[in-house]
Amino acid sequence: MSYFGIVPNENPAVDPSYVPGELPPGAAEYLRPANPRLLELRARYAAFRPFRRPQWPVVSFEHELELAYFRGDNAYSWQVRGGITEMQYVLTAYYVQTADRLGLFDRLTEDHLFGSYSFDFNGRRVVSRDLLDSILQINFIERMTGLSQIPSATVLDIGAGYGRLAHRMSKGLPNLKRIWCADAVPESTFLCEYYLKFRGADERVQVLELDRVEAALSGQEIDVVTNVQSFTESAMESIAWWMDLLDRCPVKYLLIVPNTPDQLLSMEPDRSRLDFQPLIERHGYRLIARESIYENAPSVQKFGVYGDGKLWMFRKDA
């Protein structure tokens, strides 16, 4: 097993990195900071002031993100940072196989495009953190909500990033009628538009610009809202804006995957952190599950890929 395009070494990645390699035709020309579409989104988002911008702009995108290699180890997804090794991916992949009740491990595919750290697994398939995280999160949603059995189900992904989860859902759950993707970071909307079209997931997936989210979602019934490591990178004011928006859309379930696993903590402009679970509950959501990403597998929690994560599921009762 090895990384595609590089030889594993003994020095763990401590900074953003990616696996250089071939890009699809036109990707390098389109995925550039001077792209007019990206400049337009930056200007529109900067002028949209219902809430404070997320904390990502504090981290220089010139340092954290190479646009053409957006699936590398960066602010969207740590993959080998912190000393994560090949063997930890092996262990995690075996666990995902056993936990995957939907059969996504055998149906979803992976490649090394756009800088992802991807691994050959047992000579029969390729795995990555993108793939493994997505399979576990979709299976958790399924256990909590029965999403695959809801006819014409709808999903809203808040903080959709480059579209990782929406891509996997669109390929793995054919019953979904609509997946909306929204993000307060213009680079994310720009990449999400490109990536979902590239992956052929754009027929049922709609990327919403931030300043058009309210109009697009007005009155829409949403079965599941997902928020993966987004609210915990946002100020309380921003989280409150999203929750007020959800009040105007009938929502049944809310998944939150924080990067502060034991508490739901915001990131304020002064870098302090506030507990936003009471805010979620004031909007009528009740916590029905909080599980480790490797539930009932303490060895995988200890030795798997970033095993300290938690999955929180809330339900809004009628």
RAKAFEN-V751499 format. One record per pair of residues at least 24 apart in sequence whose C-alpha atoms are under 10 Angstrom apart, sorted by the first residue. I is the first residue (numbers start at 1). GAP is how many residues later the second one is. D is the distance in whole Angstrom. If there is no record, write none. Layout:
{{I GAP D} {I GAP D}}
//
This chain:
{{1 85 7} {1 86 9} {1 88 10} {1 89 9} {1 117 10} {1 118 6} {1 119 5} {1 120 7} {1 121 8} {1 122 8} {1 125 10} {2 84 7} {2 115 9} {2 116 8} {2 117 6} {2 118 7} {2 119 9} {3 83 8} {3 109 9} {3 113 9} {3 114 6} {3 115 6} {3 116 5} {3 117 8} {3 125 10} {4 107 9} {4 108 7} {4 109 10} {4 111 10} {4 112 9} {4 113 7} {4 114 6} {4 115 7} {4 116 8} {4 122 10} {5 107 8} {5 110 9} {5 112 9} {5 113 9} {6 111 9} {8 77 9} {8 78 8} {9 76 10} {10 73 9} {10 75 9} {11 70 10} {11 71 10} {11 72 8} {12 68 7} {12 69 6} {12 70 6} {12 71 4} {12 72 7} {12 73 8} {13 60 9} {13 65 10} {13 66 9} {13 67 6} {13 68 5} {13 69 7} {13 70 7} {13 71 8} {14 59 10} {14 64 10} {14 66 8} {14 67 5} {14 68 6} {14 69 8} {15 48 9} {15 49 8} {15 58 8} {15 59 8} {15 63 10} {15 65 10} {15 66 7} {15 67 9} {16 47 7} {16 48 6} {16 49 7} {16 50 9} {16 56 8} {16 57 5} {16 58 5} {16 59 8} {16 61 10} {16 62 8} {16 63 10} {16 64 9} {16 65 8} {17 46 10} {17 47 9} {17 48 9} {17 49 9} {17 52 9} {17 53 10} {17 54 10} {17 55 6} {17 56 5} {17 57 7} {17 61 9} {17 62 9} {17 63 9} {17 64 9} {17 98 8} {17 99 9} {17 100 9} {18 47 10} {18 48 8} {18 51 7} {18 52 8} {18 53 8} {18 54 4} {18 55 6} {18 56 8} {18 61 9} {18 62 10} {18 96 8} {18 97 5} {18 98 6} {18 99 7} {19 50 8} {19 52 9} {19 53 7} {19 54 9} {19 93 8} {19 94 9} {19 95 8} {19 96 4} {19 97 6} {19 98 6} {19 99 9} {20 48 10} {20 49 8} {20 52 9} {20 92 9} {20 93 9} {20 94 8} {20 95 6} {20 96 9} {20 97 10} {21 48 9} {21 91 8} {21 92 7} {21 93 8} {21 94 7} {21 95 10} {22 90 9} {22 91 7} {22 92 8} {22 93 9} {23 45 8} {23 46 9} {23 89 10} {23 90 6} {23 91 6} {23 92 9} {24 44 10} {24 89 8} {24 90 9} {24 174 9} {27 40 10} {27 41 7} {27 42 10} {27 87 9} {27 167 9} {27 168 10} {27 171 10} {28 39 9} {28 40 6} {28 41 9} {28 86 10} {29 39 9} {30 37 9} {30 38 8} {30 164 9} {31 35 9} {31 36 6} {31 37 5} {31 38 9} {31 39 9} {31 159 9} {31 160 8} {31 163 9} {32 34 9} {32 35 6} {32 36 7} {33 28 10} {33 29 9} {33 33 9} {33 34 7} {33 35 10} {33 154 9} {35 155 10} {37 149 10} {37 150 10} {37 153 7} {38 148 7} {38 149 7} {38 150 10} {38 151 9} {38 152 6} {38 153 9} {39 147 9} {39 148 9} {39 151 10} {40 146 9} {40 150 10} {41 144 9} {41 145 5} {41 146 8} {41 147 10} {41 148 8} {41 149 8} {41 168 8} {41 169 9} {41 170 10} {42 143 8} {42 144 5} {42 145 8} {42 147 10} {42 148 9} {43 143 9} {44 142 9} {44 165 9} {44 166 9} {44 167 7} {45 139 7} {45 140 8} {45 141 7} {45 164 9} {45 165 7} {45 166 7} {46 138 10} {46 139 10} {46 140 9} {47 164 9} {48 136 10} {48 162 8} {48 163 6} {49 162 9} {50 161 9} {50 187 9} {50 188 8} {50 191 7} {51 133 10} {51 183 10} {51 184 9} {51 185 9} {51 186 6} {51 187 5} {51 188 9} {51 189 9} {51 190 7} {51 191 9} {52 132 10} {52 182 8} {52 183 7} {52 184 9} {52 185 7} {52 186 6} {52 187 10} {52 189 10} {52 216 9} {52 217 9} {53 131 7} {53 132 8} {53 181 8} {53 182 8} {53 184 10} {53 185 7} {53 216 9} {54 129 10} {54 130 7} {54 131 7} {54 176 9} {54 177 9} {54 178 10} {54 179 6} {54 180 5} {54 181 7} {54 182 10} {54 183 10} {54 184 8} {54 185 10} {54 213 8} {54 214 9} {54 215 9} {55 130 10} {55 175 10} {55 177 10} {55 178 6} {55 179 6} {55 180 8} {55 211 10} {55 212 7} {55 213 8} {55 214 7} {55 216 9} {56 128 10} {56 129 8} {56 174 10} {56 177 7} {56 178 9} {57 128 8} {58 211 9} {61 126 9} {65 122 9} {66 48 10} {66 49 9} {67 47 9} {67 48 10} {67 120 8} {67 121 10} {67 123 10} {67 124 8} {68 45 10} {68 46 6} {68 47 8} {68 123 9} {69 44 8} {69 45 4} {69 46 5} {69 47 8} {70 43 9} {70 44 6} {70 45 7} {70 46 8} {70 91 10} {70 92 8} {70 118 10} {70 121 8} {70 125 10} {71 41 9} {71 42 8} {71 43 5} {71 44 5} {71 45 5} {71 46 8} {71 58 10} {71 59 8} {71 91 8} {71 93 9} {72 40 10} {72 41 9} {72 42 7} {72 43 4} {72 44 5} {72 45 7} {72 46 10} {73 42 8} {73 43 7} {73 44 8} {73 56 10} {75 86 10} {76 54 10} {76 84 10} {76 85 7} {76 86 8} {76 88 10} {76 112 9} {76 153 9} {76 154 10} {77 39 10} {77 52 8} {77 53 8} {77 56 10} {77 84 10} {77 87 10} {77 152 10} {78 39 10} {78 51 8} {78 52 10} {78 227 10} {78 228 9} {79 37 8} {79 38 7} {79 39 9} {79 49 8} {79 50 6} {79 51 9} {79 226 8} {79 227 9} {80 37 8} {80 49 9} {80 225 9} {80 226 10} {81 225 10} {82 224 9} {84 219 9} {84 220 9} {84 221 7} {84 222 8} {85 218 10} {85 219 9} {85 220 8} {86 32 10} {86 33 8} {86 219 10} {87 216 9} {87 217 9} {87 218 9} {88 212 9} {88 214 10} {88 215 6} {88 216 5} {88 217 6} {88 218 9} {88 219 10} {89 29 10} {89 30 8} {89 32 9} {89 38 8} {89 39 8} {89 40 8} {89 43 9} {89 214 9} {89 215 7} {89 216 6} {89 217 10} {90 29 9} {90 30 9} {90 31 7} {90 32 9} {90 37 9} {90 214 8} {90 215 9} {91 208 9} {91 209 7} {91 212 8} {91 213 6} {91 214 8} {92 35 10} {92 37 9} {92 40 8} {92 41 10} {92 202 9} {92 208 7} {92 209 9} {92 211 8} {92 212 5} {92 213 6} {92 214 10} {92 215 9} {93 28 8} {93 34 7} {93 35 9} {93 36 9} {93 38 10} {93 39 7} {93 211 9} {93 212 9} {94 27 9} {94 206 10} {95 37 10} {95 41 10} {95 199 8} {95 202 8} {95 205 8} {95 209 9} {96 35 10} {96 36 7} {96 37 9} {96 39 7} {96 40 7} {96 43 10} {96 198 9} {97 35 9} {97 38 9} {97 39 10} {99 36 9} {99 37 7} {99 40 8} {99 41 9} {99 195 9} {99 196 9} {100 32 10} {100 35 7} {100 36 7} {100 37 10} {100 38 9} {100 39 6} {100 40 9} {101 34 10} {101 35 10} {101 37 10} {101 38 7} {101 39 10} {101 41 9} {101 42 9} {102 33 9} {102 34 10} {102 36 9} {102 37 7} {102 40 8} {102 41 10} {102 46 9} {102 70 8} {102 71 9} {103 32 9} {103 36 9} {103 69 9} {104 27 9} {104 28 10} {104 30 9} {104 31 6} {104 32 9} {104 34 9} {104 35 9} {104 64 9} {104 65 10} {104 67 9} {104 68 6} {104 69 9} {105 26 8} {105 27 8} {105 29 10} {105 30 7} {105 31 10} {105 67 10} {107 64 9} {107 65 7} {108 26 10} {108 27 9} {108 60 7} {108 61 10} {108 63 7} {108 64 7} {109 59 9} {109 62 9} {114 81 10} {129 176 8} {129 177 10} {130 34 7} {130 35 8} {130 38 9} {131 33 9} {131 34 9} {131 37 8} {132 173 9} {133 31 10} {133 32 9} {133 160 9} {133 172 9} {134 30 8} {134 31 6} {134 32 9} {134 33 9} {134 34 7} {134 35 8} {135 30 9} {135 33 8} {135 34 9} {135 37 9} {136 157 7} {136 158 8} {136 175 10} {137 28 9} {137 32 10} {137 89 10} {137 91 9} {137 118 9} {137 120 9} {137 156 8} {137 174 8} {138 27 8} {138 30 8} {138 31 7} {138 34 9} {138 35 9} {140 115 9} {140 149 10} {140 151 9} {140 153 9} {140 171 8} {140 172 10} {140 173 9} {141 83 8} {141 85 9} {141 112 9} {141 113 9} {141 114 8} {141 170 9} {141 171 10} {141 172 8} {144 109 9} {144 111 10} {144 144 8} {144 145 8} {144 169 7} {144 170 9} {144 171 9} {145 78 9} {145 79 8} {145 107 9} {145 108 7} {145 168 9} {145 170 9} {147 26 8} {147 28 9} {147 29 8} {147 76 8} {147 77 8} {148 24 9} {148 25 6} {148 26 8} {148 27 6} {148 28 8} {149 24 9} {149 26 7} {149 27 10} {150 25 7} {150 26 8} {150 27 10} {150 73 9} {151 24 6} {151 25 7} {151 26 8} {152 24 5} {152 25 4} {152 26 8} {152 71 10} {153 24 5} {153 25 7} {153 26 9} {153 68 9} {153 69 8} {153 70 6} {153 71 8} {154 24 5} {154 25 6} {154 26 8} {154 50 10} {154 51 10} {154 66 9} {154 67 7} {154 68 5} {154 69 5} {154 70 7} {154 71 9} {154 97 10} {155 24 5} {155 25 6} {155 26 9} {155 50 9} {155 66 9} {155 67 6} {155 68 6} {155 69 5} {155 70 6} {155 71 7} {155 96 9} {155 98 10} {155 99 10} {156 24 5} {156 25 6} {156 26 8} {156 49 10} {156 50 10} {156 61 9} {156 65 10} {156 66 7} {156 67 8} {156 68 6} {156 69 5} {156 70 6} {156 71 9} {156 90 10} {156 95 10} {156 98 9} {157 24 5} {157 25 6} {157 26 8} {157 50 10} {157 67 8} {157 68 6} {157 69 5} {157 70 6} {157 71 8} {157 97 10} {157 98 9} {158 24 5} {158 25 6} {158 26 9} {158 67 7} {158 68 6} {158 69 5} {158 70 8} {158 71 10} {158 72 7} {158 73 9} {158 84 8} {158 98 10} {159 24 4} {159 25 7} {159 26 8} {159 29 8} {159 30 9} {159 67 8} {159 68 6} {159 69 7} {159 70 8} {159 71 5} {159 72 8} {159 74 10} {159 75 10} {160 24 9} {160 25 10} {160 28 7} {160 29 8} {160 32 8} {160 47 9} {160 66 9} {160 67 8} {160 68 8} {160 69 10} {160 70 8} {161 24 8} {161 25 10} {161 26 8} {161 27 5} {161 28 7} {161 29 9} {161 30 8} {161 31 7} {161 67 9} {161 68 10} {161 69 9} {162 25 8} {162 26 5} {162 27 7} {162 28 8} {162 29 5} {162 30 4} {162 31 8} {162 32 8} {162 33 7} {162 34 8} {163 25 8} {163 26 9} {163 28 8} {163 29 5} {163 30 8} {163 31 9} {163 32 7} {163 33 6} {163 36 10} {163 38 10} {163 42 9} {163 44 9} {164 28 8} {164 31 9} {164 32 9} {165 61 9} {165 63 9} {166 26 9} {166 30 8} {166 35 8} {166 36 10} {166 38 10} {166 39 7} {166 40 10} {166 41 10} {166 60 10} {167 25 10} {167 28 9} {167 29 6} {167 30 10} {167 32 7} {167 33 9} {167 34 6} {167 35 9} {167 38 8} {168 31 10} {168 33 9} {169 32 9} {169 36 10} {170 26 10} {170 29 10} {170 30 9} {170 31 6} {170 32 9} {170 33 9} {170 34 7} {170 35 7} {171 28 9} {171 29 9} {171 30 7} {174 30 10} {176 28 8} {176 29 9} {177 26 10} {177 27 6} {177 28 9} {178 25 9} {178 26 5} {178 27 6} {178 28 7} {178 44 9} {179 24 10} {179 25 6} {179 26 5} {179 27 6} {179 28 8} {179 43 9} {179 45 10} {179 46 10} {180 24 9} {180 25 6} {180 26 5} {180 27 6} {180 28 7} {180 33 9} {180 36 9} {180 37 9} {180 42 10} {180 45 9} {181 24 7} {181 25 6} {181 26 5} {181 27 6} {181 28 9} {181 29 10} {181 32 9} {181 45 10} {182 24 9} {182 25 6} {182 26 5} {182 27 7} {182 28 7} {182 30 10} {182 31 7} {183 24 9} {183 25 8} {183 26 8} {183 27 6} {183 30 9} {183 47 9} {184 25 8} {184 26 6} {184 27 9} {184 46 10} {184 50 10} {184 54 9} {185 24 10} {185 25 8} {186 24 8} {213 29 10} {213 32 9} {214 28 10} {214 31 7} {214 32 9} {214 34 9} {214 35 10} {217 28 9} {217 29 9} {217 31 8} {217 32 7} {218 27 9} {218 28 9} {218 30 7} {218 31 6} {218 32 10} {219 27 10} {219 28 10} {219 29 6} {219 30 5} {219 31 7} {220 26 10} {220 28 8} {220 29 5} {220 30 7} {220 31 9} {221 25 10} {221 27 9} {221 28 6} {221 29 5} {221 30 6} {221 31 9} {222 24 9} {222 27 7} {222 28 6} {222 29 5} {222 30 7} {222 31 8} {222 32 10} {223 26 10} {223 27 8} {223 28 6} {223 29 5} {223 30 6} {223 31 9} {224 27 7} {224 28 6} {224 29 5} {224 30 6} {224 31 7} {224 89 10} {224 90 10} {224 91 9} {225 26 7} {225 27 8} {225 28 6} {225 29 5} {225 30 6} {225 31 9} {225 88 10} {225 89 10} {226 27 8} {226 28 6} {226 29 5} {226 30 6} {226 31 8} {226 87 9} {227 27 8} {227 28 6} {227 29 5} {227 30 6} {227 31 8} {227 85 10} {228 27 8} {228 28 6} {228 29 5} {228 30 6} {228 31 8} {228 83 9} {229 27 7} {229 28 5} {229 29 5} {229 30 6} {229 31 9} {229 32 10} {230 26 8} {230 27 8} {230 28 7} {230 29 9} {230 36 9} {231 25 8} {231 26 9} {231 27 7} {231 28 9} {231 33 8} {231 34 8} {231 35 6} {231 36 8} {231 45 9} {232 24 9} {232 25 9} {232 26 6} {232 27 6} {232 28 7} {232 29 10} {232 31 9} {232 32 7} {232 33 6} {232 34 5} {232 35 6} {232 36 10} {232 41 9} {232 42 9} {232 43 10} {232 44 9} {233 25 9} {233 26 8} {233 27 10} {233 32 8} {233 33 6} {233 34 5} {233 35 8} {233 40 10} {234 31 9} {234 32 6} {234 33 5} {234 34 7} {234 35 9} {234 39 10} {235 30 9} {235 31 5} {235 32 5} {235 33 5} {235 34 7} {235 35 10} {235 36 9} {235 37 9} {235 38 8} {235 39 8} {235 41 10} {236 29 9} {236 30 6} {236 31 7} {236 32 7} {236 33 10} {236 37 9} {236 38 7} {236 39 9} {236 40 7} {236 43 9} {237 29 9} {237 31 9} {238 28 9} {238 30 10} {239 27 8} {239 37 8} {239 40 9} {239 41 9} {240 36 9} {240 39 7} {240 40 9} {240 43 10} {243 36 8} {243 37 7} {243 39 10} {243 40 7} {244 39 8} {246 37 9} {247 36 7} {247 37 9} {250 66 9} {250 68 9} {251 34 10} {251 64 8} {251 65 7} {251 66 9} {251 67 9} {252 33 9} {252 62 9} {252 63 6} {252 64 5} {252 65 7} {252 66 8} {253 32 8} {253 33 9} {253 34 10} {253 35 10} {253 60 7} {253 61 6} {253 62 5} {253 63 6} {253 64 9} {254 26 9} {254 31 8} {254 32 9} {254 33 9} {254 58 8} {254 59 6} {254 60 5} {254 61 6} {254 62 8} {255 32 10} {255 34 10} {255 35 10} {255 56 7} {255 57 6} {255 58 5} {255 59 6} {255 60 9} {256 34 10} {256 54 9} {256 55 6} {256 56 5} {256 57 6} {256 58 8} {257 33 10} {257 36 9} {257 52 8} {257 53 6} {257 54 5} {257 55 6} {257 56 9} {258 51 8} {258 52 7} {258 53 8} {258 54 8} {259 49 9} {259 50 7} {259 51 8} {260 48 9} {260 49 8} {260 50 8} {261 29 9} {261 30 10} {261 31 9} {261 47 7} {261 48 5} {261 49 5} {261 50 8} {261 51 9} {262 28 9} {262 30 10} {262 46 9} {262 47 9} {262 48 7} {262 49 10} {262 50 10} {263 47 10} {263 49 10} {264 48 9} {280 34 9} {281 33 9} {281 34 10} {281 35 9} {283 33 8} {284 30 9} {284 31 8} {284 32 6} {284 33 7} {284 34 9} {285 28 9} {285 29 6} {285 30 5} {285 31 4} {285 32 7} {286 27 8} {286 28 5} {286 29 5} {286 30 6} {286 31 8} {287 25 7} {287 26 6} {287 27 4} {287 28 6} {287 29 9} {288 24 8} {288 25 6} {288 26 6} {288 27 7} {288 28 10} {289 24 5} {289 25 7} {289 26 9} {290 24 9}}
//
